[in-house]
Amino acid sequence: MANPYQVPPPPAPRRRSGGSVVAVIVLAVIIIGGFIALQKLNKDDGKPTASPSASPSAKPTAKDPGSPESSSDTSSAWKVGDCGGPDPAKAPDGYKRTGCSDSGASFKAIDIKEASILPGAIQCPPGTDLMIDVSISYGGTKSGIPTNTVCGRNLSNEHPGDAGAGGGQLVKGDCVTSQAKEVACGGSGAQKVLALVKTKSECPSGTTDPIELTIGIGRPYDVICTDG
């Protein structure tokens, strides 16, 4: 006969499994290893480089008249008064910053504009002979992030950006053909630009042949007022 007052023995202790401990250790090693790899990657790729890269020249077209020759340079920040010239390592359209007294200097920066992704949105001052797109690249890549546009004027006596000379951005005083292509004034079929406006109604007196352009995103004008 069982004793009703007998206390049952305590349950046997459960054996702890070693598998969970191993899993925790493996997970910790993976996390630490990933953190170290990420830190090394940031150290290698997080520094901007100064290797220049060139883009093809942008020639004037009837749809976007007056577009200056444009190239790119991934060197550090430019400022007004800096000089530059062709970069032999990135010929034929590459440029680099140089000393103004250097034999390779060909232009001087007369203005610095913020970069824009909109074609035609950047308007350099009159007398600009060429525009250089400046960008910063990371991790040794050839292409970069646009930062500024350098408005340059030639150090020589040749200034295609002057009004009427047939180059640079289109400005009042330049000449165009009936197809809105910029040409030097004085030539056959050259029409004098009297104003650059948004609508024909804004053209000044003396306008005989307003030329309406196709839509240009970022361009500050849509009509070229000419004297025909």
N, C-alpha and C positions, 0 to 999 in steps of 0.2 A: 504494500500500500504506500503511495507517494505521500511525502510529508508536505502538507499545504503551506507550511511556513518556510520552506526551503527557498533561498534566494537563487535565481538562475545565474549561471556564470556569465561574465561580460563577454560580448562578441569579440572574436579574434580581430586584431588590427588588420586593415586592408593594406596590401603591398603597393607602394607607390611605383607607377610606371616610369621608366627612364626615357620613353619615347618623347614625351612632351618637353622634357628638359633639352633634349637634342634639337628639337624643332625651334625652340626659343633661341638657342645659340646660333643656329644657322640663319634665322631671320635677322638677328643682330648683326652678323657678319655681312649680310647682303646690304643692309641699310648703311652701314659704315663705309663699305666699299663704294656704293653709289654716290655717297656724299663726297668722298675723296676724288672720284672721277669727275664730278660736276665742278668742283673747285679748280681742278687742273684745266678743264675745258674753258672755263671763264678766264683763267689767267692767260691762256694761249690766244684766244680769239677776241678778247675784249679791248684790245688796243687798236686805235685807228692807225692806218698806214698812210704813207705819203707817196705811194706809187701812182704816177699820173696815167690816165687812160684817155684815149681820144675817141670822139664820136665823129661820124661823117659830117662834112660841111653841109649847112642848110642853104641852098641856093634860092634866090628870089623866084617866085612863081606868080602866075596871074591870080591865083586864089588867095595868096598871101603876099602882096607886093611889099617890097622893101625889106624883106627879111635879111639881116646881115649874115655874113659868113660866121658860123658858130663852131666852136670846138670846146673841148673840156679839159680840165686840169684838176687833179685830185690832191694838189699840194695844200698846205695849211692856209689859214685865212689871209685874204688880200685886203689892202686898204688903199684909199685914194693916194695917188702919187707913186705907187709901186710900178715897176717896169717888168716886162716879160718878153719872151721870144719863143721861137719854135723849139720844140724838144726833139732832138735828133733820134732819141730812143723811141719816140712815138710818132715818127713821120708818117704821113705828111700833114696830119691835122692836129697833132699834139702841141701843147704850149706849156711853158713852165715859167715860174717867177725868176727874175734875174736882177742883178744890180743895173741901175740905169746907165752906168758907164761901161758895162760889159759889151763886148763886141757882138754878142748874140742878142742884145736887147733890140726889139723892133717896135714896141708900143708902150704907152704909159696908161695906167688906169685913171680915168677921169671921173668915174663914179662906180659905186658898188651897189647892186640891187639884190634884194632877197630872191632866191630861186622860186620858180613857179612851174607847176605842171601844165598850166594852160598856155598853149602856143599863142604868141603875140601879146601876152599879158605884160611882158617886161618891156618898158619903153625907156631906152637910154637917151641921154641928152643929145642935142644936135652936135654934129661933129664927131660922133662915134663911128670909127672905121670898122671895128669888129667887136664881137661879144664872145666872152669865154665863160662857159659853164663850169663852176667849181663844185666839186663833190668830195665827200670823205668816204673812204672804203674801209671795211673791217675784215680782218682775217686774211689779208692778202688777195682779196677778190679784185678783179679788174674793174668791174662796175662799182659805182658808189652811190651814196645818197646825196642828191643836189642840195647845196647850201646857199650859194650865191651866184650871181652873174656879174662878171667884170666887164664894164664898158670901157673899151680901149681906144686910144687915138694913136695913130702911127707916129713914130719919132722922125720919120723921113718927111719929105715935102709932099708926098703922095697922100691925099686925103679923099678917098672915094665917099666918105660919109658926109662931106660938106654938101650943103644944099646945091642941087643942080649938077653934082659931079657924077651921078649915076650909080652910087653904091650906098651902103649903110641902110639904116631904117628910113622908111619914107617919111618925109617932113615937108612942111610948107616951103615952097620954093624949089622943090624937086620937079622932075618931069617924068611923065609916064606915056606909054602908048595907049591906044584906044582899048587895048586888052589889059590895061592896068599893070603892065610890066615897067619897072623903073628903068629909065635910060638917061644918059647925059643930055642936058639941055642943049639946044642948038642943032640937034640932029633932025633928020627927016621924020615927020610924024610925031615929034615930041610935043606933049601938051603940058603946060605949066600947072603945077598943083597950087591952087589958091587956098584950100583948106581941107581938113580931114574931119568929117562930121558923122553923126549917126544917121541923119535923114537928109533927103534932098532939100527939104524946106529950110534947112539950116545953112545952105551954101550962101556965100556972100555975093554981092552984086558983081557982075563981070563973069560969072560962071555961065558957060555956054554948053558944057558937056559934062554933067555930073555922072560919074561912073559908080554904079551900085555893085558891091562886091558880094560874093557868097558869104554865108555866115561863118565868122571866125571866132571861135571860143576864146574869150579873154582879150580880143583885139578891141581897142577903145574907139574904133571908127568902123563904119560900114559903107561910107560913101566918100569918094574922092572927087572934090570939086575942081574941075579944070577949065581952062579958057578955050578948050577945043582946038 
